Amino acid sequence: MPEATRQLAEAEISGLNVRSRDGDKLGHVKSLLVDKESGQAVYAVLSLGGFLGLNKSYYPVPFHVLVYGLPEDDYVLTLDRRLLEGGPSWSSNPPDFDQAYADRVTSYYRSAPQV
């Protein structure tokens, strides 16, 4: 299905931790955005930082930048954390994850150097 016509559904997730390539704990997967037609995860929304539920930041990333880490039963972010922190994000008011926002996320990670 062409990217421009993809319909996404959000699935809330709990218990999927995310760590850096160096093994540092970054946060967890808050939700997955799933292509309604194929059923495949297309984007993951990562929740980083915060204390007792406050001051968290959310970062949508293409799902393919995460790799399942079997020994730790978590996901490993294949990007440099600085690249992630420079990308699209929000802290309190989530954007509408419409096609324009999805294109912005995809464009950022395609044009960003893979460090």
DSSP file (Angstrom, degrees, kcal/mol; ACC not computed):
  #  RESIDUE AA STRUCTURE BP1 BP2  ACC     N-H-->O    O-->H-N    N-H-->O    O-->H-N    TCO  KAPPA ALPHA  PHI   PSI    X-CA   Y-CA   Z-CA
    1    1 A M              0   0    0      0, 0.0     5,-0.1     0, 0.0    37,-0.0   0.000 360.0 360.0 360.0 133.9    0.0    0.0    0.0
    2    2 A P    >   -     0   0    0      0, 0.0     3,-1.4     0, 0.0     4,-0.4  -0.293 360.0-122.6 -61.3 144.5    1.5    3.4   -0.9
    3    3 A E  G >  S+     0   0    0      1,-0.3     3,-1.2     2,-0.2   100,-0.0   0.846 108.0  63.0 -54.7 -37.1    2.7    5.4    2.1
    4    4 A A  G 3  S+     0   0    0      1,-0.3    -1,-0.3    99,-0.0    95,-0.1   0.723 108.8  39.1 -66.7 -21.9    0.3    8.3    1.3
    5    5 A T  G <  S+     0   0    0     -3,-1.4    -1,-0.3     2,-0.1    -2,-0.2   0.312  82.0 132.4-111.1   9.1   -2.8    6.2    1.8
    6    6 A R    <   -     0   0    0     -3,-1.2     2,-0.5    -4,-0.4    -3,-0.0  -0.407  44.4-150.4 -66.1 130.7   -1.8    4.2    4.8
    7    7 A Q        -     0   0    0     -2,-0.1    29,-2.9    91,-0.0    30,-0.4  -0.904  15.6-157.7-102.6 129.2   -4.4    4.1    7.6
    8    8 A L  E     -A   35   0A   0     -2,-0.5     2,-0.4    27,-0.2    27,-0.2  -0.820  12.3-164.8-112.7 146.6   -3.0    3.7   11.1
    9    9 A A  E     -A   34   0A   0     25,-2.3    25,-3.2    -2,-0.3     2,-0.4  -0.981  21.2-130.4-123.5 140.4   -4.4    2.4   14.3
   10   10 A E  E     -A   33   0A   0     -2,-0.4     2,-0.5    23,-0.2    23,-0.2  -0.767  17.8-167.6 -94.8 134.0   -2.8    3.1   17.7
   11   11 A A  E     -A   32   0A   0     21,-3.1    21,-2.4    -2,-0.4     2,-0.1  -0.973  18.5-135.1-120.8 116.2   -2.2    0.2   20.1
   12   12 A E  E     -A   31   0A   0     -2,-0.5     2,-0.3    19,-0.2    19,-0.3  -0.447  26.6-167.4 -68.7 141.9   -1.3    1.0   23.7
   13   13 A I        -     0   0    0     17,-2.6     2,-0.3    -2,-0.1    -1,-0.0  -0.913  10.7-170.5-129.3 152.3    1.6   -1.2   25.0
   14   14 A S        +     0   0    0     -2,-0.3     3,-0.1     1,-0.0    16,-0.1  -0.995  64.0  27.3-142.5 147.2    3.1   -1.8   28.4
   15   15 A G  S    S+     0   0    0     -2,-0.3     2,-0.9     1,-0.2    15,-0.1   0.500  74.9 124.3  89.7   4.5    6.1   -3.6   29.6
   16   16 A L        -     0   0    0     13,-0.5    13,-2.9    58,-0.1    -1,-0.2  -0.820  45.5-160.9-101.2  99.8    8.4   -3.2   26.5
   17   17 A N  E     -B   28   0A   0     -2,-0.9    58,-2.8    56,-0.4     2,-0.4  -0.408   2.0-150.1 -76.7 154.1   11.6   -1.6   27.7
   18   18 A V  E     -Bc  27  75A   0      9,-2.6     8,-2.8    56,-0.2     9,-1.7  -0.985  14.8-179.2-126.2 135.9   13.9    0.2   25.2
   19   19 A R  E     -Bc  25  76A   0     56,-2.5    58,-2.7    -2,-0.4     6,-0.2  -0.879  27.7-105.1-128.9 165.1   17.7    0.5   25.6
   20   20 A S    >   -     0   0    0      4,-2.9     3,-1.6    -2,-0.3    58,-0.1  -0.246  40.2 -98.9 -79.4 172.5   20.5    2.1   23.6
   21   21 A R  T 3  S+     0   0    0     56,-0.4    -1,-0.1    58,-0.3    57,-0.1   0.781 126.8  56.6 -60.9 -26.5   23.0    0.3   21.5
   22   22 A D  T 3  S-     0   0    0      2,-0.1    -1,-0.3     1,-0.0    -2,-0.0   0.483 123.5-105.4 -84.9  -3.4   25.3    0.6   24.5
   23   23 A G  S <  S+     0   0    0     -3,-1.6     2,-0.2     1,-0.3    -2,-0.1   0.436  71.7 143.1  95.6   0.4   22.9   -1.1   26.8
   24   24 A D        -     0   0    0      1,-0.1    -4,-2.9    -5,-0.0     2,-0.3  -0.532  57.1-112.3 -74.6 139.2   21.7    2.0   28.7
   25   25 A K  E     +B   19   0A   0     -6,-0.2    -6,-0.3    -2,-0.2    -1,-0.1  -0.572  38.3 173.4 -71.4 128.0   18.0    2.0   29.6
   26   26 A L  E     -     0   0A   0     -8,-2.8    23,-0.8    -2,-0.3     2,-0.3   0.793  48.8 -87.1-102.4 -40.5   16.2    4.7   27.7
   27   27 A G  E     -BD  18  48A   0     -9,-1.7    -9,-2.6    21,-0.2     2,-0.3  -0.904  50.8 -71.6 164.7-139.1   12.5    4.2   28.5
   28   28 A H  E     -BD  17  47A   0     19,-2.0    19,-3.3   -11,-0.3     2,-0.6  -0.961  39.6 -91.6-149.3 166.9    9.8    2.1   27.1
   29   29 A V  E     - D   0  46A   0    -13,-2.9   -13,-0.5    -2,-0.3    17,-0.2  -0.736  33.4-175.4 -81.2 119.4    7.4    1.7   24.1
   30   30 A K  E     -     0   0A   0     15,-3.1   -17,-2.6    -2,-0.6     2,-0.3   0.882  64.0 -17.9 -81.5 -43.0    4.2    3.6   24.9
   31   31 A S  E     -AD  12  45A   0     14,-1.2    14,-2.9   -19,-0.3     2,-0.4  -0.982  55.1-130.4-158.0 164.0    2.3    2.5   21.8
   32   32 A L  E     -AD  11  44A   0    -21,-2.4   -21,-3.1    -2,-0.3     2,-0.6  -0.949  15.0-141.9-118.4 143.2    2.6    1.1   18.4
   33   33 A L  E     -AD  10  43A   0     10,-2.9     9,-3.2    -2,-0.4    10,-1.6  -0.941  26.4-161.2-104.9 119.2    1.0    2.6   15.3
   34   34 A V  E     -AD   9  41A   0    -25,-3.2   -25,-2.3    -2,-0.6     2,-0.5  -0.828  22.9-117.9-110.2 135.7   -0.2   -0.3   13.1
   35   35 A D  E  >  -A    8   0A   0      5,-2.8     4,-2.8    -2,-0.4     5,-0.3  -0.603  25.4-145.9 -67.5 120.0   -1.0   -0.3    9.4
   36   36 A K  T  4 S+     0   0    0    -29,-2.9    -1,-0.2    -2,-0.5   -28,-0.1   0.836  92.8  45.6 -61.5 -34.9   -4.7   -1.3    9.4
   37   37 A E  T  4 S+     0   0    0    -30,-0.4    -1,-0.2     1,-0.1   -29,-0.1   0.939 124.7  27.8 -77.2 -46.4   -4.5   -3.3    6.2
   38   38 A S  T  4 S-     0   0    0      2,-0.1    -2,-0.2   -37,-0.0    -1,-0.1   0.738  92.0-134.5 -88.8 -23.1   -1.4   -5.3    6.8
   39   39 A G     <  +     0   0    0     -4,-2.8     2,-0.3     1,-0.3    -3,-0.1   0.551  59.0 137.7  79.4   6.4   -1.5   -5.5   10.6
   40   40 A Q        -     0   0    0     -5,-0.3    -5,-2.8     1,-0.1     2,-0.3  -0.650  61.8-112.1 -90.0 141.7    2.2   -4.6   10.7
   41   41 A A  E     +D   34   0A   0     -2,-0.3    -7,-0.2    -7,-0.2     3,-0.1  -0.565  38.0 171.7 -68.2 129.7    3.7   -2.1   13.2
   42   42 A V  E     +     0   0A   0     -9,-3.2    21,-2.7     1,-0.4    22,-0.4   0.748  62.5  18.1-109.5 -40.1    4.9    0.9   11.3
   43   43 A Y  E     -DE  33  62A   0    -10,-1.6   -10,-2.9    19,-0.3     2,-0.4  -0.951  60.5-154.2-132.6 152.0    5.8    3.4   14.1
   44   44 A A  E     -DE  32  61A   0     17,-2.7    17,-2.8    -2,-0.3     2,-0.7  -0.979  12.5-142.9-121.7 141.1    6.6    3.1   17.8
   45   45 A V  E     -DE  31  60A   0    -14,-2.9   -15,-3.1    -2,-0.4   -14,-1.2  -0.924  20.5-154.7-103.6 116.3    6.1    5.9   20.2
   46   46 A L  E     -DE  29  59A   0     13,-2.9    13,-2.4    -2,-0.7     2,-0.6  -0.721   4.5-149.8 -93.3 139.3    8.9    5.8   22.8
   47   47 A S  E     +DE  28  58A   0    -19,-3.3   -19,-2.0    -2,-0.4     2,-0.4  -0.945  23.5 178.2-108.2 119.8    8.4    7.3   26.3
   48   48 A L  E     -DE  27  57A   0      9,-2.9     9,-2.5    -2,-0.6   -21,-0.2  -0.929  38.4  -7.5-125.5 146.9   11.6    8.6   27.8
   49   49 A G        +     0   0    0    -23,-0.8     7,-0.2    -2,-0.4     4,-0.1  -0.136  66.4 117.6  74.7-167.0   12.5   10.3   31.0
   50   50 A G        -     0   0    0      5,-0.4     2,-0.4     6,-0.1     5,-0.2   0.025  50.6-118.5  89.2 163.1   10.2   11.6   33.7
   51   51 A F  B >  S-H   54   0B   0      3,-1.7     3,-1.7     1,-0.1    -1,-0.1  -0.975  87.2  -8.2-143.1 125.8    9.7   10.7   37.3
   52   52 A L  T 3  S-     0   0    0     -2,-0.4     3,-0.1     1,-0.3    -2,-0.1   0.857 132.2 -52.3  54.0  38.5    6.4    9.4   38.7
   53   53 A G  T 3  S+     0   0    0      1,-0.3     3,-0.3    -4,-0.1     2,-0.3   0.468 114.1 116.9  82.3   1.3    4.7   10.0   35.4
   54   54 A L  B <   +H   51   0B   0     -3,-1.7    -3,-1.7     1,-0.2    -1,-0.3  -0.748  68.6  12.5-104.5 151.3    5.8   13.6   35.2
   55   55 A N  S    S+     0   0    0     -2,-0.3    -5,-0.4    -5,-0.2    -1,-0.2   0.765  80.2 158.3  61.0  31.1    8.0   15.3   32.6
   56   56 A K        -     0   0    0     -3,-0.3     2,-0.4    35,-0.2    -7,-0.2  -0.540  28.8-149.3 -79.6 152.2    8.0   12.4   30.1
   57   57 A S  E     -E   48   0A   0     -9,-2.5    -9,-2.9    -2,-0.2     2,-0.4  -0.953   5.4-147.0-120.4 145.1    8.9   13.0   26.5
   58   58 A Y  E     -EF  47  90A   0     32,-3.1    32,-1.6    -2,-0.4   -11,-0.2  -0.940  11.6-172.1-118.1 133.1    7.4   11.0   23.6
   59   59 A Y  E     -E   46   0A   0    -13,-2.4   -13,-2.9    -2,-0.4     2,-0.4  -0.962  12.4-150.0-127.6 112.6    9.3   10.2   20.4
   60   60 A P  E     +E   45   0A   0      0, 0.0   -15,-0.2     0, 0.0    -2,-0.0  -0.681  25.2 174.6 -80.0 134.2    7.6    8.6   17.4
   61   61 A V  E     -E   44   0A   0    -17,-2.8   -17,-2.7    -2,-0.4     2,-0.1  -0.971  41.1 -93.8-135.7 151.1   10.1    6.5   15.4
   62   62 A P  E >   -E   43   0A   0      0, 0.0     3,-2.0     0, 0.0   -19,-0.3  -0.453  39.7-125.5 -59.4 136.5    9.8    4.2   12.4
   63   63 A F  G >  S+     0   0    0    -21,-2.7     3,-1.9     1,-0.3   -20,-0.2   0.801 103.9  70.6 -58.7 -29.9    9.4    0.7   13.9
   64   64 A H  G 3  S+     0   0    0    -22,-0.4    -1,-0.3     1,-0.3   -21,-0.1   0.626  83.9  69.4 -67.9 -10.4   12.3   -0.6   11.9
   65   65 A V  G <  S+     0   0    0     -3,-2.0    13,-3.0    12,-0.1     2,-0.4   0.464  89.8  78.1 -85.0   1.3   14.8    1.4   14.0
   66   66 A L  E <   -G   77   0A   0     -3,-1.9     2,-0.4    11,-0.2    11,-0.2  -0.904  63.4-166.9-108.2 138.6   14.1   -0.9   16.9
   67   67 A V  E     -G   76   0A   0      9,-2.2     9,-3.1    -2,-0.4     2,-0.3  -0.986  27.5-114.9-124.0 133.0   15.6   -4.4   17.1
   68   68 A Y  E     -G   75   0A   0     -2,-0.4     2,-0.8     7,-0.2     7,-0.3  -0.493  23.5-149.5 -68.5 129.7   14.3   -7.0   19.6
   69   69 A G  E  >> -G   74   0A   0      5,-3.9     5,-1.6    -2,-0.3     4,-1.3  -0.858   9.9-169.2-103.6 100.4   17.0   -7.9   22.2
   70   70 A L  T  45S+     0   0    0     -2,-0.8     3,-0.4     1,-0.2    -1,-0.2   0.879  79.4  55.6 -59.9 -45.4   16.4  -11.5   23.2
   71   71 A P  T  45S+     0   0    0      0, 0.0    -1,-0.2     0, 0.0    -2,-0.0   0.882 122.0  28.7 -60.3 -35.5   18.8  -11.7   26.2
   72   72 A E  T  45S-     0   0    0     -3,-0.4    -2,-0.2     2,-0.1     3,-0.1   0.490 101.8-128.1-100.9  -5.4   17.1   -8.7   27.9
   73   73 A D  T  <5S+     0   0    0     -4,-1.3   -56,-0.4    -3,-0.4     2,-0.2   0.942  74.7  98.9  54.1  51.6   13.6   -9.2   26.4
   74   74 A D  E   <S- G   0  69A   0     -5,-1.6    -5,-3.9   -58,-0.1     2,-0.4  -0.793  76.3 -90.8-145.9-173.7   13.5   -5.6   25.3
   75   75 A Y  E     -cG  18  68A   0    -58,-2.8   -56,-2.5    -7,-0.3     2,-0.5  -0.883  26.4-145.5-111.3 145.8   14.0   -3.5   22.2
   76   76 A V  E     -cG  19  67A   0     -9,-3.1    -9,-2.2    -2,-0.4     2,-0.6  -0.936  14.6-134.5-109.7 127.0   17.3   -1.8   21.2
   77   77 A L  E     - G   0  66A   0    -58,-2.7   -56,-0.4    -2,-0.5   -11,-0.2  -0.711  11.0-159.3 -79.2 121.8   17.2    1.5   19.5
   78   78 A T        +     0   0    0    -13,-3.0     2,-0.2    -2,-0.6    -1,-0.1   0.503  66.4  82.0 -83.3  -2.8   19.6    1.3   16.6
   79   79 A L  S    S-     0   0    0    -14,-0.3   -58,-0.3    36,-0.1     2,-0.2  -0.635  91.7 -97.8 -98.4 157.7   20.0    5.1   16.4
   80   80 A D    >>  -     0   0    0     -2,-0.2     4,-1.8     1,-0.1     3,-0.6  -0.534  32.6-125.7 -67.7 138.9   22.2    7.4   18.4
   81   81 A R  H 3> S+     0   0    0      1,-0.2     4,-2.9     2,-0.2     5,-0.2   0.844 109.5  58.8 -58.6 -35.2   20.2    9.0   21.3
   82   82 A R  H 3> S+     0   0    0      1,-0.2     4,-1.0     2,-0.2    -1,-0.2   0.883 104.8  50.4 -62.9 -37.3   21.2   12.5   20.2
   83   83 A L  H <4 S+     0   0    0     -3,-0.6     3,-0.4     2,-0.2     4,-0.4   0.921 111.4  48.5 -64.6 -44.0   19.6   11.8   16.8
   84   84 A L  H >< S+     0   0    0     -4,-1.8     3,-1.7     1,-0.2    -2,-0.2   0.940 109.1  52.1 -59.3 -48.6   16.4   10.6   18.5
   85   85 A E  H 3< S+     0   0    0     -4,-2.9    -1,-0.2     1,-0.3    -2,-0.2   0.690 107.1  54.0 -66.8 -18.3   16.3   13.7   20.8
   86   86 A G  T 3< S+     0   0    0     -4,-1.0    -1,-0.3    -3,-0.4    -2,-0.2   0.504  98.5  86.3 -89.0  -5.5   16.6   16.0   17.8
   87   87 A G  S <  S-     0   0    0     -3,-1.7    18,-0.1    -4,-0.4   -26,-0.1  -0.154  96.2 -54.4 -89.3-177.6   13.6   14.4   16.1
   88   88 A P  S    S+     0   0    0      0, 0.0     2,-0.3     0, 0.0    -1,-0.2  -0.287  73.0 143.1 -56.8 137.6    9.8   15.0   16.3
   89   89 A S        -     0   0    0    -30,-0.2     2,-0.3    -3,-0.1   -30,-0.2  -0.968  30.9-156.9-163.3 173.2    8.5   14.7   19.8
   90   90 A W  B     -F   58   0A   0    -32,-1.6   -32,-3.1    -2,-0.3     0, 0.0  -0.970   8.4-163.7-154.0 162.7    6.1   16.1   22.4
   91   91 A S  S    S+     0   0    0     -2,-0.3   -35,-0.2   -34,-0.2    -1,-0.1   0.679  84.1   0.0-119.9 -34.7    5.7   16.3   26.1
   92   92 A S  S    S+     0   0    0      1,-0.2    -2,-0.0   -37,-0.1   -35,-0.0   0.720 122.0  48.0-127.4 -40.0    2.1   17.1   27.0
   93   93 A N  S    S-     0   0    0      0, 0.0    -1,-0.2     0, 0.0    -2,-0.1  -0.856  74.0-146.3-111.6  99.4   -0.1   17.5   24.0
   94   94 A P        -     0   0    0      0, 0.0     2,-0.1     0, 0.0     3,-0.0  -0.338  18.8-123.0 -63.9 142.2    0.3   14.7   21.5
   95   95 A P        -     0   0    0      0, 0.0     2,-0.6     0, 0.0    -5,-0.0  -0.333  32.9 -91.5 -75.1 164.2   -0.2   15.7   17.8
   96   96 A D        -     0   0    0      1,-0.1     2,-2.4    -2,-0.1     5,-0.2  -0.700  36.9-138.3 -71.1 121.2   -2.7   14.1   15.5
   97   97 A F        +     0   0    0     -2,-0.6   -89,-0.2     4,-0.1    -1,-0.1  -0.442  50.4 148.4 -84.8  68.4   -0.7   11.3   14.0
   98   98 A D     >  -     0   0    0     -2,-2.4     4,-2.6   -91,-0.1     5,-0.2  -0.226  67.2 -83.8 -90.2-175.0   -2.2   11.9   10.6
   99   99 A Q  H  > S+     0   0    0      1,-0.2     4,-2.6     2,-0.2     5,-0.2   0.868 127.8  54.7 -62.0 -37.1   -0.4   11.4    7.3
  100  100 A A  H  > S+     0   0    0      2,-0.2     4,-1.8     1,-0.2    -1,-0.2   0.913 111.7  43.8 -63.6 -41.9    1.3   14.8    7.4
  101  101 A Y  H  > S+     0   0    0     -5,-0.2     4,-2.4     2,-0.2    -2,-0.2   0.908 112.8  51.9 -70.2 -40.5    2.9   14.0   10.8
  102  102 A A  H  X S+     0   0    0     -4,-2.6     4,-2.7     1,-0.2    -2,-0.2   0.911 109.4  50.6 -59.6 -42.0    3.8   10.4    9.7
  103  103 A D  H  X S+     0   0    0     -4,-2.6     4,-2.8     1,-0.2    -1,-0.2   0.884 108.4  52.8 -63.4 -37.7    5.5   11.9    6.7
  104  104 A R  H  X S+     0   0    0     -4,-1.8     4,-2.3     2,-0.2    -2,-0.2   0.923 111.5  45.5 -62.9 -44.7    7.4   14.3    8.9
  105  105 A V  H  X S+     0   0    0     -4,-2.4     4,-2.1     2,-0.2     5,-0.2   0.946 115.5  46.5 -63.4 -48.7    8.6   11.5   11.1
  106  106 A T  H  X S+     0   0    0     -4,-2.7     4,-2.0     1,-0.2     5,-0.2   0.917 112.4  50.4 -60.6 -44.1    9.6    9.3    8.1
  107  107 A S  H  X S+     0   0    0     -4,-2.8     4,-2.2    -5,-0.2     5,-0.2   0.907 108.9  51.9 -61.9 -43.4   11.3   12.2    6.4
  108  108 A Y  H  X S+     0   0    0     -4,-2.3     4,-1.4     1,-0.2    -1,-0.2   0.938 114.1  41.8 -60.4 -47.7   13.4   13.1    9.5
  109  109 A Y  H  < S+     0   0    0     -4,-2.1    -1,-0.2     1,-0.2    -2,-0.2   0.759 114.6  50.8 -77.0 -23.9   14.7    9.5   10.0
  110  110 A R  H  < S+     0   0    0     -4,-2.0    -1,-0.2    -5,-0.2    -2,-0.2   0.856 116.7  40.0 -76.6 -35.2   15.3    8.9    6.3
  111  111 A S  H  < S+     0   0    0     -4,-2.2    -2,-0.2    -5,-0.2    -1,-0.2   0.660  97.1  94.5 -88.5 -15.8   17.3   12.1    5.9
  112  112 A A  S  < S-     0   0    0     -4,-1.4     2,-0.2    -5,-0.2   -29,-0.0  -0.518  87.2-105.4 -77.0 141.9   19.1   11.9    9.2
  113  113 A P        -     0   0    0      0, 0.0     2,-1.3     0, 0.0    -1,-0.1  -0.452  27.5-125.5 -65.1 135.7   22.6   10.2    9.2
  114  114 A Q              0   0    0      1,-0.2   -35,-0.1    -2,-0.2    -5,-0.0  -0.695 360.0 360.0 -84.0  93.9   22.5    6.7   10.6
  115  115 A V              0   0    0     -2,-1.3    -1,-0.2   -35,-0.1   -36,-0.1   0.453 360.0 360.0 -74.0 360.0   25.2    7.1   13.2
